[in-house]
């Protein structure tokens, strides 16, 4: 009998990612089974931090429900849990490349996703010519944070949201960076604002919470493709907690990290600014 052809899932995904970078489809939109949704944060860090450097990279877009193909530009590559759904079929019919990666909520599939993603990311790094095992631009935000602390202040002027959005061009990546509680009451409205801006601007929109994202997508924001606009917002601190052995509290440190990251972004010529959180939340409507 004729031998069955085996497909190397990691190699296939790596080839798709590398081809996507070379063809302008560098926004890797990943659909996961709802019960594995939080795995998206790990995939986001793995891909963004490993590949987003030297002016290139893959932009992971996670936690975004698949929408009508009309809201997407020609810069997307989709990884779907079930290629037989109407949403996946509509994407293929519209000409978007769609890759299948099962994400059933069981331990065996979870391990398969982890190994496949790690191998695919390393192979894609070789294909696009970056070192996937370093994070050269993460240190920039740390250094800028120390500068802000040494200067004794973290005041940053806000910019109208519309002014920042006016800089968004087709094929850009709009990164919403919120220094606040990732489990706070505003999260639902922030997710709604993310989708509303995606539909309005027809660009990939991601939502990250600081300071957590500084050690994941922060590398991509500063070292990856310059087709990015960063919108920063800072949430309130309801209680200041002292840092043992320091003369500042965690709220002050968070403010310095936000100011430092914005400084590092702008020093690289990246279109970035801080907006009022209330104005960003209003975009949901």
C-alpha positions as CSV (number, residue, x, y, z in Angstrom):
1,X,0.0,0.0,0.0
2,X,1.0,3.6,-0.6
3,X,2.8,5.1,2.4
4,X,0.9,7.9,4.2
5,X,2.4,11.4,4.0
6,X,3.1,12.8,7.4
7,X,2.9,16.5,8.0
8,X,5.4,18.2,10.4
9,X,3.0,20.6,12.2
10,X,5.8,22.8,13.6
11,X,7.6,23.1,10.3
12,X,4.3,23.9,8.5
13,X,3.5,26.6,11.0
14,X,7.1,28.0,10.8
15,X,6.9,28.1,7.0
16,X,3.6,29.9,7.2
17,X,4.9,32.5,9.6
18,X,8.0,33.2,7.7
19,X,6.1,33.4,4.4
20,X,3.7,35.7,6.1
21,X,6.5,38.1,7.1
22,X,7.9,38.1,3.6
23,X,4.6,38.7,2.0
24,X,3.3,41.4,4.4
25,X,1.0,39.0,6.3
26,X,2.9,39.4,9.6
27,X,-0.2,39.7,11.9
28,X,-0.6,36.1,13.2
29,X,-4.2,35.9,14.5
30,X,-4.6,32.9,16.7
31,X,-8.0,31.3,17.6
32,X,-8.0,29.0,20.6
33,X,-10.7,26.8,22.2
34,X,-12.4,29.0,24.8
35,X,-11.2,26.8,27.6
36,X,-7.6,27.4,26.5
37,X,-8.0,31.2,26.1
38,X,-5.4,32.1,28.7
39,X,-2.8,30.0,26.8
40,X,-3.0,32.9,24.3
41,X,-0.9,35.0,26.8
42,X,1.9,32.5,26.6
43,X,1.7,32.2,22.9
44,X,1.8,36.0,22.6
45,X,4.9,36.2,24.7
46,X,6.6,33.3,22.9
47,X,6.1,34.7,19.4
48,X,6.4,38.4,20.1
49,X,9.5,38.3,22.3
50,X,11.3,35.6,20.2
51,X,10.7,37.1,16.7
52,X,10.0,40.8,17.2
53,X,13.5,42.3,16.7
54,X,15.9,43.8,14.2
55,X,13.0,45.7,12.6
56,X,11.0,42.6,11.7
57,X,8.9,39.9,13.4
58,X,5.5,38.3,13.7
59,X,2.7,40.2,15.5
60,X,0.6,37.7,17.5
61,X,-3.0,38.7,17.8
62,X,-4.8,36.6,20.5
63,X,-8.1,36.8,22.2
64,X,-9.8,38.4,19.2
65,X,-13.0,36.7,18.1
66,X,-13.0,36.0,14.3
67,X,-15.0,38.6,12.5
68,X,-16.4,39.2,9.0
69,X,-13.5,39.1,6.5
70,X,-14.3,42.7,5.5
71,X,-12.8,44.1,8.7
72,X,-9.4,42.6,7.9
73,X,-6.6,43.9,5.7
74,X,-4.3,41.8,3.6
75,X,-1.7,41.6,6.4
76,X,-3.3,38.7,8.3
77,X,-2.4,35.1,8.7
78,X,-5.0,33.0,10.7
79,X,-4.4,30.0,12.9
80,X,-7.7,28.4,13.7
81,X,-8.9,25.7,16.1
82,X,-11.5,24.3,13.7
83,X,-11.1,24.9,9.9
84,X,-14.6,23.7,9.1
85,X,-16.5,26.5,10.8
86,X,-18.3,29.1,8.7
87,X,-15.9,31.8,10.0
88,X,-12.8,29.9,8.9
89,X,-14.5,29.1,5.5
90,X,-15.4,32.8,5.0
91,X,-11.8,33.8,5.7
92,X,-10.4,31.3,3.1
93,X,-13.0,32.4,0.6
94,X,-11.9,36.0,1.0
95,X,-8.3,35.0,0.2
96,X,-6.9,35.0,3.7
97,X,-4.4,32.2,4.5
98,X,-5.7,29.9,7.2
99,X,-3.6,27.3,9.2
100,X,-5.2,24.6,11.3
101,X,-3.9,24.1,14.9
102,X,-6.2,22.0,17.1
103,X,-6.7,23.4,20.6
104,X,-9.0,21.0,22.3
105,X,-9.0,21.4,26.1
106,X,-7.2,18.3,27.0
107,X,-3.7,17.7,28.4
108,X,-2.4,15.9,25.3
109,X,-3.5,18.6,23.0
110,X,-2.1,21.3,25.3
111,X,1.3,19.6,25.3
112,X,1.1,19.4,21.5
113,X,0.4,23.1,21.2
114,X,3.3,24.0,23.4
115,X,5.9,21.9,21.6
116,X,4.6,22.8,18.2
117,X,4.6,26.5,19.0
118,X,8.1,26.4,20.5
119,X,9.6,24.5,17.5
120,X,7.8,26.6,15.0
121,X,8.9,29.9,16.6
122,X,12.6,28.8,16.6
123,X,12.4,27.6,13.0
124,X,10.6,30.8,11.9
125,X,13.4,32.8,13.6
126,X,16.0,31.0,11.5
127,X,13.9,31.6,8.3
128,X,13.4,35.3,8.8
129,X,17.0,35.8,10.1
130,X,16.6,36.8,13.8
131,X,18.0,35.2,16.9
132,X,14.9,33.8,18.7
133,X,16.6,33.3,22.0
134,X,17.4,36.9,23.1
135,X,15.4,40.0,24.0
136,X,17.7,42.9,23.2
137,X,15.1,45.7,23.5
138,X,13.5,44.7,26.9
139,X,16.4,46.3,28.7
140,X,15.7,49.7,27.1
141,X,12.4,50.1,29.1
142,X,14.2,49.1,32.3
143,X,16.9,51.7,31.8
144,X,14.4,54.4,30.9
145,X,12.4,53.5,34.1
146,X,15.5,54.0,36.2
147,X,16.1,57.4,34.5
148,X,12.5,58.5,35.4
149,X,13.0,57.4,39.0
150,X,16.3,59.2,39.3
151,X,14.7,62.3,38.0
152,X,12.1,62.1,40.7
153,X,9.0,62.3,38.6
154,X,6.9,60.4,36.1
155,X,4.5,63.0,34.8
156,X,3.5,62.5,31.2
157,X,1.3,64.8,29.1
158,X,-1.7,63.2,27.5
159,X,-2.5,63.3,23.8
160,X,-6.0,63.2,22.3
161,X,-6.8,59.7,21.1
162,X,-8.0,61.0,17.8
163,X,-4.6,62.6,17.2
164,X,-2.8,59.3,17.8
165,X,-5.3,57.4,15.6
166,X,-4.7,59.8,12.8
167,X,-1.2,58.3,12.4
168,X,-2.6,54.8,11.8
169,X,-2.0,53.6,8.2
170,X,-3.2,50.5,6.4
171,X,-1.1,47.5,7.5
172,X,-0.2,49.0,10.8
173,X,-0.5,47.4,14.2
174,X,-2.3,49.4,16.9
175,X,-1.0,48.4,20.3
176,X,-3.2,49.4,23.3
177,X,-1.0,49.4,26.4
178,X,-2.9,49.8,29.7
179,X,-0.9,50.1,32.9
180,X,-3.7,48.8,35.2
181,X,-5.4,45.8,36.7
182,X,-5.9,43.0,34.1
183,X,-8.8,41.8,36.2
184,X,-10.3,45.2,36.8
185,X,-13.9,46.2,35.9
186,X,-12.7,48.2,32.9
187,X,-11.4,45.1,31.0
188,X,-14.7,44.3,29.3
189,X,-14.9,47.9,27.9
190,X,-11.3,47.8,26.9
191,X,-11.9,44.7,24.9
192,X,-14.9,46.3,23.3
193,X,-12.8,49.4,22.5
194,X,-10.2,47.1,20.9
195,X,-12.7,45.5,18.6
196,X,-14.4,48.9,17.8
197,X,-11.1,50.4,16.8
198,X,-10.3,47.3,14.7
199,X,-13.5,47.6,12.8
200,X,-13.1,51.4,12.4
201,X,-9.5,51.4,11.3
202,X,-9.3,48.0,9.6
203,X,-6.0,47.2,11.3
204,X,-4.8,44.6,13.8
205,X,-5.4,45.9,17.4
206,X,-3.8,44.2,20.4
207,X,-4.5,44.9,24.1
208,X,-1.7,44.5,26.7
209,X,-1.6,45.2,30.4
210,X,1.5,46.7,32.0
211,X,3.9,46.2,33.5
212,X,3.3,42.6,32.4
213,X,3.6,43.2,28.7
214,X,7.0,44.8,29.1
215,X,8.5,41.3,29.3
216,X,6.5,39.9,26.3
217,X,5.1,42.1,23.6
218,X,7.3,45.0,24.8
219,X,10.2,43.5,22.9
220,X,8.1,43.5,19.7
221,X,6.8,47.0,20.2
222,X,10.3,48.5,20.4
223,X,12.4,46.1,18.2
224,X,9.9,44.8,15.7
225,X,8.3,46.3,12.5
226,X,8.0,50.0,12.6
227,X,4.4,49.7,11.3
228,X,3.1,50.2,14.8
229,X,1.2,52.9,16.7
230,X,1.2,52.6,20.5
231,X,-1.6,54.0,22.7
232,X,-0.7,54.1,26.4
233,X,-3.1,54.6,29.2
234,X,-2.6,54.4,33.0
235,X,-5.2,53.3,35.4
236,X,-5.7,54.6,39.0
237,X,-4.0,53.2,42.1
238,X,-6.6,52.8,44.8
239,X,-4.0,52.0,47.4
240,X,-0.3,52.6,47.6
241,X,1.8,49.7,48.9
242,X,5.3,50.4,50.0
243,X,8.2,48.4,48.4
244,X,10.3,46.8,51.1
245,X,13.7,48.4,51.3
246,X,12.8,51.2,48.9
247,X,11.5,54.7,49.5
248,X,8.8,54.4,46.8
249,X,5.6,52.4,46.5
250,X,4.4,50.0,43.8
251,X,2.2,52.6,42.3
252,X,5.1,55.0,41.9
253,X,7.1,52.2,40.3
254,X,4.3,51.4,37.9
255,X,4.0,55.1,36.9
256,X,7.8,55.2,36.3
257,X,7.6,52.0,34.2
258,X,4.8,53.5,32.1
259,X,6.7,56.8,31.6
260,X,10.0,54.9,30.9
261,X,8.4,52.6,28.3
262,X,6.8,55.5,26.5
263,X,10.2,57.3,26.5
264,X,11.9,54.3,25.1
265,X,9.3,54.0,22.3
266,X,9.5,57.6,21.3
267,X,13.3,57.5,21.4
268,X,13.1,55.0,18.6
269,X,10.8,57.2,16.5
270,X,7.8,55.0,17.1
271,X,4.4,56.7,16.9
272,X,3.4,56.5,20.6
273,X,1.6,58.6,23.1
274,X,-0.4,58.5,26.3
275,X,-4.2,59.1,26.3
276,X,-6.7,59.5,29.1
277,X,-8.1,56.1,30.1
278,X,-11.7,57.5,30.1
279,X,-11.2,58.6,26.5
280,X,-10.0,55.2,25.5
281,X,-12.9,53.5,27.2
282,X,-15.3,55.8,25.4
283,X,-14.1,54.3,22.1
284,X,-16.1,51.2,23.0
285,X,-19.2,53.0,22.1
